[in-house]
Amino acid sequence: MTRYVIVRLLYVVPQLLGVAAIMFVLVYAVPGDPIIALVGEFPAPPEYIETLRRELGLDQPLYVQFFLYLRNLLTGDLGFSFAYRAPVIEVIAERLAPTLLLAGTAFAIGTIGGVVFGLASGYWHLTPIDATISVTALAGFAIPSFWLGQLFILFFAVQLAWLPSGGMMSLRSSPEGIARVLSIARHLILPALTLSFSYLSLTTRLMRSSTIEVMHQDYIRTSRAKGIADFTVVMRHALPNAFLPVLTSMGYYLGFLLSGSVLVESVFAWPGLGRLLYDSLFRRDYPTLIGIFIVTTLAAIIGNLLADIGYARIDPRVKYS
């Protein structure tokens, strides 16, 4: 396992360089001039525009900009943000904590809820409980997150006035201590539920199909024949084996939640990486865009590695070389 982890970590550098190269070409191929987006609609002297272009290094050929960017990337430098006039790594660091809080909460809701609902649906296969959970999961997987978020706002924030409609905390006051934590928690509920809904639906369907398959295995029938209680059979024998396919998908969705939060954060005005990605796209802030893609790619790589390690820990039959 140690050798396998080391080899996987050695692949991280070429993977990130490949993502950086692809995103560099795609981002710079998008129509629009970052200098014009930075200056705005007001007319500016041509001398000022050329000076600004020279300061930001945009006067050089694209291949020169690309190799300079890769050279800096190897030293951990993600470049300089055009729009925020600060190093990209600092801009991303300021927005990373809110996104990790949102994605982590959504990840926990989707994993725990998906396992519970999927296990119940698979155990009570072909019953009204199974039908209700399956139809709900199918609908949840099909509903776009941005539309679901607006429905939540209309119902819970506007109609019932139970929860705030956006932001990370109340702007009417500056709460401190436990009041600050509670304010953030109230603002977190709707975006976390919205972001987790698709992942929860997928986890439920995976867990359901895996549970149905596991419950028909010989060792389950043997355990029941020995007189072991059904609850013990499900929790000790069926659950660990049925959870393996879900564990495989967890690593992939960890990176997806970070990158897929852009729409949810835009709907709820959540000040995270998704909102930063949205703003940087319209501002043509290319270094920040590429930096965000690199960070989310790194999260997906680490998530997949942790999923592989967890898979081997749960199932001792799995060996990596």
Secondary structure, DSSP 8 states (H G I E B T S, - for coil): -HHHHHHHHHTHHHHHHHHHHHHHHHHHHSSS-HHHHHH-SS---HHHHHHHHHHTTTTS-HHHHHHHHHHHHHTT---B-TTTSSBHHHHHHHHHHHHHHHHHHHHHHHHHHHHHHHHHHHHTTTSHHHHHHHHHHHHHHHS-HHHHHHHHIIIIIIIS--S-SSSSS-SSS---THHHHHHHHHHHHHHHHHHHHHHHHHHHHHHHHHHHHHTTSHHHHHHHHTT--HHHHIIIIIHHHHTHHHHHHHHHHHHHHHHTHHHHHHHHT--SHHHHHHHHHHTT-HHHHHHHHHHHHHHHHHHHHHHHHHHHHH-TT----
